[in-house]
Amino acid sequence: MRKRVLGAASLPSGTAEGREWLKLQELAEVEVTSEADGYPVESVFNFGAGPGWRAARPGSQRIRLVFDRPQAIRRMRLQFHEPEVARTQEFAVRWSGGPDESFKEIVRQQWNFSPDGSTSESEDYVVDLQAVSILELTIDPDRGAGRALATLAEWRVG
């Protein structure tokens, strides 16, 4: 048996299993329910450059990508950071083929943040979605308590 270890250096930079991340700034419009000053939603699509997004008010929030043309999506990466407040967050990602089509859930997940322990959540999903017109992320930052601000450090789609 022959074996060759490729290592990360063998993959082109900025790729998702050999496929580049989509340049969402050029392919979609973003809609957001609220946005705190200094934490613009656009910064979550800048591959780690920028402060990330923060809601302007407590409670559930939504970030929606509306693509100019339907896209095939194979992978998504979400990163959340919460270094200050202990809370249980739930998020869900859904997609639709168009404004008149119903949404289909891709993932729903909960995470416990703790300043003394877990301050970051990073999720990487392999999916097989065709003709995606709308991709939607909803974040309930403290599972309905309505006191915490939703945040998102990064959202990549490939």
PATI-737306 format. One record per residue: residue number from 0; chain; residue in three letters; x, y, z of N, C-alpha, C in turn. Coordinates in Angstrom, 3 decimals. Layout:
# residues N
+-----+--------+---------+----------+----------+----------+----------+----------+----------+----------+----------+----------+
! num ! cadena ! residuo !     n_xx !     n_yy !     n_zz !    ca_xx !    ca_yy !    ca_zz !     c_xx !     c_yy !     c_zz !
+-----+--------+---------+----------+----------+----------+----------+----------+----------+----------+----------+----------+
! NUM !      A !     ALA !        X !        Y !        Z !        X !        Y !        Z !        X !        Y !        Z !
...
+-----+--------+---------+----------+----------+----------+----------+----------+----------+----------+----------+----------+
END
This chain:
# residues 158
+-----+--------+---------+----------+----------+----------+----------+----------+----------+----------+----------+----------+
! num ! cadena ! residuo !     n_xx !     n_yy !     n_zz !    ca_xx !    ca_yy !    ca_zz !     c_xx !     c_yy !     c_zz !
+-----+--------+---------+----------+----------+----------+----------+----------+----------+----------+----------+----------+
!   0 !      A !     MET !    0.837 !   -1.175 !    0.000 !    0.000 !    0.000 !    0.000 !    0.882 !    1.238 !    0.000 !
!   1 !      A !     ARG !    0.534 !    2.188 !   -0.826 !    1.245 !    3.451 !   -0.869 !    0.432 !    4.518 !   -0.158 !
!   2 !      A !     LYS !    1.141 !    5.450 !    0.440 !    0.470 !    6.507 !    1.197 !    1.208 !    7.810 !    0.986 !
!   3 !      A !     ARG !    0.435 !    8.891 !    0.901 !    1.011 !   10.218 !    0.790 !    0.176 !   11.157 !    1.663 !
!   4 !      A !     VAL !    0.819 !   11.827 !    2.603 !    0.150 !   12.803 !    3.453 !    0.311 !   14.163 !    2.800 !
!   5 !      A !     LEU !   -0.804 !   14.768 !    2.409 !   -0.753 !   16.022 !    1.685 !   -0.578 !   17.221 !    2.596 !
!   6 !      A !     GLY !   -1.264 !   17.226 !    3.713 !   -1.184 !   18.366 !    4.622 !   -1.957 !   19.558 !    4.095 !
!   7 !      A !     ALA !   -2.211 !   20.504 !    4.956 !   -2.995 !   21.681 !    4.604 !   -2.303 !   22.542 !    3.548 !
!   8 !      A !     ALA !   -0.982 !   22.536 !    3.502 !   -0.248 !   23.367 !    2.545 !   -0.519 !   22.941 !    1.105 !
!   9 !      A !     SER !   -1.023 !   21.707 !    0.896 !   -1.288 !   21.234 !   -0.461 !   -2.591 !   21.758 !   -1.029 !
!  10 !      A !     LEU !   -3.489 !   22.243 !   -0.179 !   -4.747 !   22.799 !   -0.658 !   -4.577 !   24.278 !   -0.951 !
!  11 !      A !     PRO !   -5.182 !   24.752 !   -2.022 !   -5.115 !   26.187 !   -2.295 !   -5.729 !   26.970 !   -1.145 !
!  12 !      A !     SER !   -5.194 !   28.120 !   -0.867 !   -5.665 !   28.969 !    0.218 !   -7.100 !   29.426 !   -0.032 !
!  13 !      A !     GLY !   -7.898 !   29.516 !    1.059 !   -9.258 !   30.019 !    0.964 !  -10.218 !   29.057 !    0.299 !
!  14 !      A !     THR !   -9.978 !   27.765 !    0.417 !  -10.834 !   26.818 !   -0.267 !  -11.637 !   25.980 !    0.700 !
!  15 !      A !     ALA !  -12.677 !   25.418 !    0.169 !  -13.519 !   24.474 !    0.882 !  -13.395 !   23.156 !    0.138 !
!  16 !      A !     GLU !  -12.490 !   22.290 !    0.604 !  -12.207 !   21.012 !   -0.040 !  -11.886 !   21.217 !   -1.521 !
!  17 !      A !     GLY !  -10.994 !   22.155 !   -1.806 !  -10.576 !   22.428 !   -3.168 !  -11.442 !   23.448 !   -3.891 !
!  18 !      A !     ARG !  -12.561 !   23.811 !   -3.311 !  -13.457 !   24.810 !   -3.919 !  -13.360 !   26.091 !   -3.116 !
!  19 !      A !     GLU !  -13.226 !   27.195 !   -3.800 !  -13.084 !   28.471 !   -3.099 !  -14.374 !   28.865 !   -2.408 !
!  20 !      A !     TRP !  -14.227 !   29.624 !   -1.335 !  -15.384 !   30.201 !   -0.665 !  -16.017 !   31.214 !   -1.600 !
!  21 !      A !     LEU !  -17.322 !   31.295 !   -1.576 !  -18.024 !   32.272 !   -2.406 !  -17.738 !   33.688 !   -1.925 !
!  22 !      A !     LYS !  -17.591 !   34.596 !   -2.853 !  -17.417 !   36.015 !   -2.524 !  -18.815 !   36.607 !   -2.387 !
!  23 !      A !     LEU !  -19.385 !   36.441 !   -1.201 !  -20.779 !   36.787 !   -0.976 !  -21.064 !   38.261 !   -1.217 !
!  24 !      A !     GLN !  -20.069 !   39.115 !   -0.985 !  -20.256 !   40.549 !   -1.206 !  -20.616 !   40.840 !   -2.658 !
!  25 !      A !     GLU !  -20.166 !   39.982 !   -3.572 !  -20.404 !   40.183 !   -4.998 !  -21.611 !   39.402 !   -5.513 !
!  26 !      A !     LEU !  -22.091 !   38.430 !   -4.737 !  -23.120 !   37.511 !   -5.233 !  -24.473 !   37.649 !   -4.571 !
!  27 !      A !     ALA !  -24.546 !   38.413 !   -3.478 !  -25.792 !   38.429 !   -2.719 !  -26.007 !   39.758 !   -2.023 !
!  28 !      A !     GLU !  -27.253 !   39.993 !   -1.678 !  -27.629 !   41.104 !   -0.810 !  -27.854 !   40.521 !    0.577 !
!  29 !      A !     VAL !  -27.452 !   41.240 !    1.603 !  -27.651 !   40.761 !    2.963 !  -28.738 !   41.583 !    3.636 !
!  30 !      A !     GLU !  -29.637 !   40.894 !    4.339 !  -30.679 !   41.531 !    5.131 !  -30.448 !   41.149 !    6.584 !
!  31 !      A !     VAL !  -30.645 !   42.089 !    7.481 !  -30.394 !   41.835 !    8.897 !  -31.464 !   42.541 !    9.724 !
!  32 !      A !     THR !  -31.883 !   41.929 !   10.828 !  -32.950 !   42.508 !   11.642 !  -32.479 !   43.688 !   12.477 !
!  33 !      A !     SER !  -31.211 !   43.704 !   12.882 !  -30.645 !   44.859 !   13.588 !  -29.130 !   44.774 !   13.521 !
!  34 !      A !     GLU !  -28.488 !   45.902 !   13.854 !  -27.032 !   45.963 !   13.732 !  -26.504 !   47.050 !   14.665 !
!  35 !      A !     ALA !  -25.596 !   46.687 !   15.556 !  -24.999 !   47.645 !   16.490 !  -23.956 !   48.495 !   15.769 !
!  36 !      A !     ASP !  -23.832 !   49.753 !   16.174 !  -22.798 !   50.625 !   15.615 !  -21.425 !   50.003 !   15.819 !
!  37 !      A !     GLY !  -20.623 !   50.002 !   14.781 !  -19.263 !   49.473 !   14.864 !  -19.164 !   47.971 !   14.656 !
!  38 !      A !     TYR !  -20.304 !   47.277 !   14.479 !  -20.312 !   45.827 !   14.263 !  -21.184 !   45.494 !   13.056 !
!  39 !      A !     PRO !  -20.754 !   45.918 !   11.861 !  -21.584 !   45.743 !   10.663 !  -21.651 !   44.283 !   10.207 !
!  40 !      A !     VAL !  -22.799 !   43.906 !    9.699 !  -22.989 !   42.533 !    9.255 !  -22.017 !   42.158 !    8.137 !
!  41 !      A !     GLU !  -21.609 !   43.122 !    7.312 !  -20.679 !   42.821 !    6.216 !  -19.375 !   42.219 !    6.716 !
!  42 !      A !     SER !  -18.977 !   42.553 !    7.925 !  -17.682 !   42.066 !    8.425 !  -17.655 !   40.556 !    8.659 !
!  43 !      A !     VAL !  -18.796 !   39.891 !    8.776 !  -18.776 !   38.435 !    8.960 !  -18.420 !   37.705 !    7.672 !
!  44 !      A !     PHE !  -18.469 !   38.410 !    6.542 !  -18.162 !   37.803 !    5.248 !  -16.769 !   38.175 !    4.761 !
!  45 !      A !     ASN !  -15.931 !   38.763 !    5.621 !  -14.596 !   39.231 !    5.245 !  -13.485 !   38.280 !    5.665 !
!  46 !      A !     PHE !  -13.775 !   37.005 !    5.835 !  -12.779 !   35.975 !    6.117 !  -11.912 !   36.305 !    7.332 !
!  47 !      A !     GLY !  -12.564 !   36.720 !    8.422 !  -11.856 !   36.964 !    9.679 !  -11.351 !   38.375 !    9.871 !
!  48 !      A !     ALA !  -11.459 !   39.221 !    8.868 !  -11.018 !   40.614 !    8.998 !  -12.216 !   41.454 !    9.423 !
!  49 !      A !     GLY !  -12.132 !   42.073 !   10.560 !  -13.222 !   42.922 !   11.031 !  -13.750 !   42.466 !   12.378 !
!  50 !      A !     PRO !  -14.622 !   43.274 !   12.935 !  -15.080 !   43.013 !   14.301 !  -16.163 !   41.949 !   14.417 !
!  51 !      A !     GLY !  -16.744 !   41.520 !   13.305 !  -17.896 !   40.635 !   13.369 !  -19.162 !   41.452 !   13.558 !
!  52 !      A !     TRP !  -20.288 !   40.762 !   13.606 !  -21.586 !   41.425 !   13.711 !  -22.123 !   41.289 !   15.126 !
!  53 !      A !     ARG !  -22.845 !   42.304 !   15.555 !  -23.546 !   42.281 !   16.834 !  -24.906 !   42.947 !   16.631 !
!  54 !      A !     ALA !  -25.928 !   42.362 !   17.223 !  -27.268 !   42.936 !   17.147 !  -27.329 !   44.231 !   17.944 !
!  55 !      A !     ALA !  -28.235 !   45.102 !   17.544 !  -28.426 !   46.377 !   18.246 !  -29.356 !   46.230 !   19.446 !
!  56 !      A !     ARG !  -30.118 !   45.143 !   19.469 !  -31.062 !   44.933 !   20.572 !  -31.097 !   43.454 !   20.954 !
!  57 !      A !     PRO !  -31.488 !   43.161 !   22.185 !  -31.562 !   41.763 !   22.622 !  -32.652 !   40.986 !   21.878 !
!  58 !      A !     GLY !  -32.575 !   39.672 !   21.996 !  -33.594 !   38.804 !   21.417 !  -33.156 !   38.159 !   20.125 !
!  59 !      A !     SER !  -34.054 !   37.360 !   19.568 !  -33.775 !   36.628 !   18.333 !  -33.516 !   37.581 !   17.177 !
!  60 !      A !     GLN !  -32.590 !   37.179 !   16.318 !  -32.188 !   37.984 !   15.170 !  -32.081 !   37.091 !   13.937 !
!  61 !      A !     ARG !  -32.127 !   37.743 !   12.770 !  -32.025 !   37.008 !   11.510 !  -31.052 !   37.717 !   10.577 !
!  62 !      A !     ILE !  -30.206 !   36.919 !    9.930 !  -29.350 !   37.398 !    8.842 !  -29.726 !   36.564 !    7.628 !
!  63 !      A !     ARG !  -30.060 !   37.241 !    6.549 !  -30.524 !   36.541 !    5.356 !  -29.671 !   36.958 !    4.166 !
!  64 !      A !     LEU !  -29.179 !   35.973 !    3.422 !  -28.475 !   36.201 !    2.166 !  -29.439 !   35.940 !    1.026 !
!  65 !      A !     VAL !  -29.636 !   36.941 !    0.175 !  -30.503 !   36.810 !   -0.993 !  -29.585 !   36.874 !   -2.214 !
!  66 !      A !     PHE !  -29.408 !   35.737 !   -2.857 !  -28.473 !   35.648 !   -3.982 !  -29.053 !   36.275 !   -5.243 !
!  67 !      A !     ASP !  -28.174 !   36.913 !   -6.019 !  -28.571 !   37.496 !   -7.298 !  -29.018 !   36.415 !   -8.272 !
!  68 !      A !     ARG !  -28.314 !   35.289 !   -8.258 !  -28.638 !   34.108 !   -9.058 !  -28.540 !   32.895 !   -8.143 !
!  69 !      A !     PRO !  -29.371 !   31.879 !   -8.347 !  -29.301 !   30.674 !   -7.501 !  -27.891 !   30.080 !   -7.488 !
!  70 !      A !     GLN !  -27.499 !   29.588 !   -6.317 !  -26.154 !   29.058 !   -6.103 !  -26.198 !   27.606 !   -5.635 !
!  71 !      A !     ALA !  -25.189 !   26.838 !   -6.020 !  -24.965 !   25.516 !   -5.436 !  -24.072 !   25.731 !   -4.216 !
!  72 !      A !     ILE !  -24.456 !   25.162 !   -3.094 !  -23.692 !   25.334 !   -1.863 !  -23.278 !   23.964 !   -1.349 !
!  73 !      A !     ARG !  -21.984 !   23.828 !   -1.066 !  -21.414 !   22.555 !   -0.613 !  -20.922 !   22.589 !    0.832 !
!  74 !      A !     ARG !  -20.664 !   23.778 !    1.331 !  -20.080 !   23.866 !    2.675 !  -20.420 !   25.207 !    3.309 !
!  75 !      A !     MET !  -20.560 !   25.193 !    4.625 !  -20.775 !   26.423 !    5.392 !  -19.939 !   26.363 !    6.661 !
!  76 !      A !     ARG !  -19.393 !   27.502 !    7.014 !  -18.645 !   27.611 !    8.276 !  -19.193 !   28.808 !    9.046 !
!  77 !      A !     LEU !  -19.540 !   28.567 !   10.297 !  -20.042 !   29.605 !   11.196 !  -19.136 !   29.675 !   12.409 !
!  78 !      A !     GLN !  -18.812 !   30.893 !   12.832 !  -18.021 !   31.078 !   14.045 !  -18.684 !   32.128 !   14.923 !
!  79 !      A !     PHE !  -18.827 !   31.776 !   16.191 !  -19.413 !   32.662 !   17.185 !  -18.417 !   32.838 !   18.323 !
!  80 !      A !     HIS !  -18.359 !   34.042 !   18.907 !  -17.509 !   34.304 !   20.075 !  -18.340 !   35.025 !   21.125 !
!  81 !      A !     GLU !  -18.230 !   34.583 !   22.356 !  -18.899 !   35.249 !   23.473 !  -18.011 !   35.121 !   24.710 !
!  82 !      A !     PRO !  -17.117 !   36.084 !   24.927 !  -16.172 !   35.990 !   26.045 !  -16.709 !   36.535 !   27.369 !
!  83 !      A !     GLU !  -17.886 !   37.169 !   27.376 !  -18.317 !   37.894 !   28.565 !  -19.546 !   37.339 !   29.280 !
!  84 !      A !     VAL !  -20.518 !   36.779 !   28.549 !  -21.805 !   36.415 !   29.140 !  -22.037 !   34.911 !   29.053 !
!  85 !      A !     ALA !  -22.368 !   34.288 !   30.180 !  -22.761 !   32.882 !   30.166 !  -24.186 !   32.810 !   29.620 !
!  86 !      A !     ARG !  -24.363 !   32.003 !   28.583 !  -25.683 !   31.893 !   27.969 !  -25.753 !   30.644 !   27.092 !
!  87 !      A !     THR !  -26.971 !   30.193 !   26.843 !  -27.205 !   29.098 !   25.914 !  -27.826 !   29.684 !   24.660 !
!  88 !      A !     GLN !  -27.131 !   29.547 !   23.560 !  -27.571 !   30.090 !   22.273 !  -28.113 !   28.962 !   21.414 !
!  89 !      A !     GLU !  -29.117 !   29.277 !   20.618 !  -29.597 !   28.349 !   19.598 !  -29.589 !   29.075 !   18.264 !
!  90 !      A !     PHE !  -29.096 !   28.394 !   17.240 !  -29.160 !   28.972 !   15.904 !  -29.705 !   27.933 !   14.942 !
!  91 !      A !     ALA !  -30.246 !   28.421 !   13.839 !  -30.743 !   27.556 !   12.773 !  -30.383 !   28.181 !   11.437 !
!  92 !      A !     VAL !  -30.089 !   27.326 !   10.464 !  -29.827 !   27.765 !    9.097 !  -30.866 !   27.082 !    8.209 !
!  93 !      A !     ARG !  -31.503 !   27.895 !    7.373 !  -32.513 !   27.395 !    6.448 !  -32.220 !   27.935 !    5.049 !
!  94 !      A !     TRP !  -32.782 !   27.279 !    4.039 !  -32.589 !   27.746 !    2.675 !  -33.885 !   27.640 !    1.893 !
!  95 !      A !     SER !  -33.941 !   28.421 !    0.809 !  -35.099 !   28.405 !   -0.074 !  -34.622 !   28.601 !   -1.508 !
!  96 !      A !     GLY !  -35.374 !   28.048 !   -2.427 !  -35.067 !   28.215 !   -3.847 !  -35.608 !   29.514 !   -4.416 !
!  97 !      A !     GLY !  -36.388 !   30.256 !   -3.642 !  -36.930 !   31.523 !   -4.123 !  -37.940 !   32.105 !   -3.162 !
!  98 !      A !     PRO !  -38.355 !   33.352 !   -3.382 !  -39.249 !   34.040 !   -2.451 !  -40.610 !   33.371 !   -2.291 !
!  99 !      A !     ASP !  -41.048 !   32.589 !   -3.281 !  -42.352 !   31.925 !   -3.197 !  -42.253 !   30.480 !   -2.711 !
! 100 !      A !     GLU !  -41.046 !   30.025 !   -2.415 !  -40.857 !   28.648 !   -1.948 !  -40.688 !   28.623 !   -0.437 !
! 101 !      A !     SER !  -41.091 !   27.520 !    0.168 !  -40.939 !   27.385 !    1.613 !  -39.458 !   27.146 !    1.957 !
! 102 !      A !     PHE !  -39.104 !   27.437 !    3.214 !  -37.742 !   27.232 !    3.688 !  -37.559 !   25.801 !    4.180 !
! 103 !      A !     LYS !  -36.358 !   25.281 !    3.965 !  -35.992 !   23.942 !    4.441 !  -34.848 !   24.102 !    5.425 !
! 104 !      A !     GLU !  -34.985 !   23.496 !    6.588 !  -33.950 !   23.629 !    7.611 !  -32.758 !   22.739 !    7.284 !
! 105 !      A !     ILE !  -31.577 !   23.306 !    7.421 !  -30.324 !   22.571 !    7.216 !  -29.804 !   22.066 !    8.548 !
! 106 !      A !     VAL !  -29.781 !   22.960 !    9.536 !  -29.238 !   22.605 !   10.847 !  -29.883 !   23.492 !   11.913 !
! 107 !      A !     ARG !  -30.018 !   22.932 !   13.100 !  -30.443 !   23.672 !   14.295 !  -29.545 !   23.161 !   15.415 !
! 108 !      A !     GLN !  -28.930 !   24.086 !   16.128 !  -27.962 !   23.666 !   17.143 !  -27.950 !   24.624 !   18.323 !
! 109 !      A !     GLN !  -27.643 !   24.083 !   19.493 !  -27.485 !   24.885 !   20.701 !  -26.040 !   24.819 !   21.172 !
! 110 !      A !     TRP !  -25.622 !   25.870 !   21.860 !  -24.266 !   25.937 !   22.389 !  -24.288 !   26.707 !   23.698 !
! 111 !      A !     ASN !  -23.543 !   26.226 !   24.686 !  -23.424 !   26.910 !   25.974 !  -22.120 !   27.694 !   26.014 !
! 112 !      A !     PHE !  -22.241 !   29.013 !   26.128 !  -21.081 !   29.881 !   26.280 !  -20.841 !   30.107 !   27.761 !
! 113 !      A !     SER !  -19.565 !   30.173 !   28.140 !  -19.186 !   30.440 !   29.519 !  -17.866 !   31.206 !   29.529 !
! 114 !      A !     PRO !  -17.822 !   32.381 !   30.181 !  -16.572 !   33.152 !   30.223 !  -15.411 !   32.382 !   30.849 !
! 115 !      A !     ASP !  -15.719 !   31.428 !   31.715 !  -14.675 !   30.639 !   32.383 !  -14.316 !   29.368 !   31.626 !
! 116 !      A !     GLY !  -14.927 !   29.157 !   30.473 !  -14.658 !   27.911 !   29.751 !  -14.800 !   28.077 !   28.263 !
! 117 !      A !     SER !  -15.982 !   27.821 !   27.763 !  -16.231 !   27.825 !   26.331 !  -16.671 !   29.221 !   25.862 !
! 118 !      A !     THR !  -15.772 !   29.914 !   25.181 !  -16.081 !   31.265 !   24.702 !  -16.235 !   31.331 !   23.183 !
! 119 !      A !     SER !  -15.956 !   30.228 !   22.487 !  -16.053 !   30.217 !   21.024 !  -16.747 !   28.960 !   20.541 !
! 120 !      A !     GLU !  -17.528 !   29.119 !   19.503 !  -18.162 !   27.997 !   18.819 !  -17.825 !   28.112 !   17.348 !
! 121 !      A !     SER !  -17.331 !   27.034 !   16.771 !  -17.008 !   27.003 !   15.354 !  -17.645 !   25.752 !   14.762 !
! 122 !      A !     GLU !  -18.468 !   25.955 !   13.746 !  -19.179 !   24.847 !   13.111 !  -18.864 !   24.834 !   11.631 !
! 123 !      A !     ASP !  -18.628 !   23.646 !   11.089 !  -18.309 !   23.470 !    9.687 !  -19.230 !   22.376 !    9.145 !
! 124 !      A !     TYR !  -20.071 !   22.712 !    8.187 !  -21.060 !   21.771 !    7.672 !  -20.807 !   21.491 !    6.197 !
! 125 !      A !     VAL !  -20.833 !   20.229 !    5.836 !  -20.793 !   19.812 !    4.442 !  -22.243 !   19.567 !    4.039 !
! 126 !      A !     VAL !  -22.677 !   20.240 !    2.980 !  -24.056 !   20.143 !    2.511 !  -24.053 !   19.898 !    1.004 !
! 127 !      A !     ASP !  -25.199 !   19.579 !    0.462 !  -25.347 !   19.419 !   -0.985 !  -26.642 !   20.108 !   -1.388 !
! 128 !      A !     LEU !  -26.561 !   21.422 !   -1.550 !  -27.738 !   22.228 !   -1.863 !  -27.618 !   22.778 !   -3.280 !
! 129 !      A !     GLN !  -28.672 !   22.636 !   -4.038 !  -28.691 !   23.122 !   -5.415 !  -29.698 !   24.260 !   -5.531 !
! 130 !      A !     ALA !  -29.401 !   25.226 !   -6.357 !  -30.313 !   26.323 !   -6.698 !  -30.807 !   27.072 !   -5.457 !
! 131 !      A !     VAL !  -29.877 !   27.473 !   -4.598 !  -30.216 !   28.232 !   -3.396 !  -30.354 !   29.704 !   -3.769 !
! 132 !      A !     SER !  -31.537 !   30.260 !   -3.515 !  -31.766 !   31.680 !   -3.752 !  -31.678 !   32.485 !   -2.472 !
! 133 !      A !     ILE !  -32.061 !   31.855 !   -1.348 !  -32.050 !   32.537 !   -0.049 !  -31.448 !   31.598 !    0.983 !
! 134 !      A !     LEU !  -30.494 !   32.113 !    1.750 !  -29.885 !   31.380 !    2.857 !  -30.094 !   32.222 !    4.102 !
! 135 !      A !     GLU !  -30.667 !   31.617 !    5.140 !  -31.087 !   32.393 !    6.312 !  -30.534 !   31.785 !    7.600 !
! 136 !      A !     LEU !  -29.945 !   32.640 !    8.419 !  -29.442 !   32.259 !    9.735 !  -30.275 !   32.987 !   10.783 !
! 137 !      A !     THR !  -30.886 !   32.244 !   11.702 !  -31.572 !   32.861 !   12.835 !  -30.793 !   32.503 !   14.095 !
! 138 !      A !     ILE !  -30.649 !   33.480 !   14.970 !  -29.897 !   33.292 !   16.214 !  -30.780 !   33.724 !   17.371 !
! 139 !      A !     ASP !  -31.000 !   32.807 !   18.301 !  -31.659 !   33.132 !   19.569 !  -30.544 !   33.099 !   20.606 !
! 140 !      A !     PRO !  -30.025 !   34.255 !   21.000 !  -28.791 !   34.290 !   21.791 !  -28.912 !   33.746 !   23.216 !
! 141 !      A !     ASP !  -30.123 !   33.696 !   23.754 !  -30.268 !   33.145 !   25.107 !  -31.573 !   32.358 !   25.259 !
! 142 !      A !     ARG !  -31.912 !   31.641 !   24.207 !  -33.070 !   30.746 !   24.167 !  -34.335 !   31.354 !   24.747 !
! 143 !      A !     GLY !  -34.691 !   32.512 !   24.219 !  -35.964 !   33.123 !   24.551 !  -35.984 !   34.026 !   25.761 !
! 144 !      A !     ALA !  -34.903 !   34.133 !   26.507 !  -34.896 !   34.991 !   27.693 !  -34.951 !   36.468 !   27.314 !
! 145 !      A !     GLY !  -34.446 !   36.814 !   26.128 !  -34.554 !   38.182 !   25.625 !  -33.636 !   39.187 !   26.282 !
! 146 !      A !     ARG !  -32.530 !   38.727 !   26.877 !  -31.611 !   39.652 !   27.540 !  -30.262 !   39.795 !   26.833 !
! 147 !      A !     ALA !  -29.844 !   38.787 !   26.083 !  -28.514 !   38.801 !   25.463 !  -28.567 !   39.327 !   24.031 !
! 148 !      A !     LEU !  -27.432 !   39.832 !   23.570 !  -27.274 !   40.290 !   22.195 !  -26.708 !   39.164 !   21.339 !
! 149 !      A !     ALA !  -27.289 !   38.953 !   20.184 !  -26.765 !   37.976 !   19.237 !  -25.482 !   38.512 !   18.622 !
! 150 !      A !     THR !  -24.538 !   37.620 !   18.384 !  -23.276 !   37.971 !   17.737 !  -22.919 !   36.887 !   16.717 !
! 151 !      A !     LEU !  -22.099 !   37.261 !   15.760 !  -21.572 !   36.320 !   14.780 !  -20.205 !   36.837 !   14.350 !
! 152 !      A !     ALA !  -19.183 !   36.006 !   14.463 !  -17.830 !   36.418 !   14.091 !  -17.569 !   36.220 !   12.600 !
! 153 !      A !     GLU !  -18.086 !   35.094 !   12.053 !  -17.765 !   34.783 !   10.663 !  -18.806 !   33.823 !   10.087 !
! 154 !      A !     TRP !  -19.111 !   34.010 !    8.807 !  -19.996 !   33.108 !    8.068 !  -19.425 !   32.947 !    6.675 !
! 155 !      A !     ARG !  -18.962 !   31.754 !    6.385 !  -18.420 !   31.445 !    5.054 !  -19.321 !   30.443 !    4.369 !
! 156 !      A !     VAL !  -19.449 !   30.588 !    3.070 !  -20.272 !   29.694 !    2.263 !  -19.467 !   29.314 !    1.034 !
! 157 !      A !     GLY !  -19.443 !   28.040 !    0.696 !  -18.684 !   27.589 !   -0.467 !  -19.400 !   26.552 !   -1.260 !
+-----+--------+---------+----------+----------+----------+----------+----------+----------+----------+----------+----------+
END
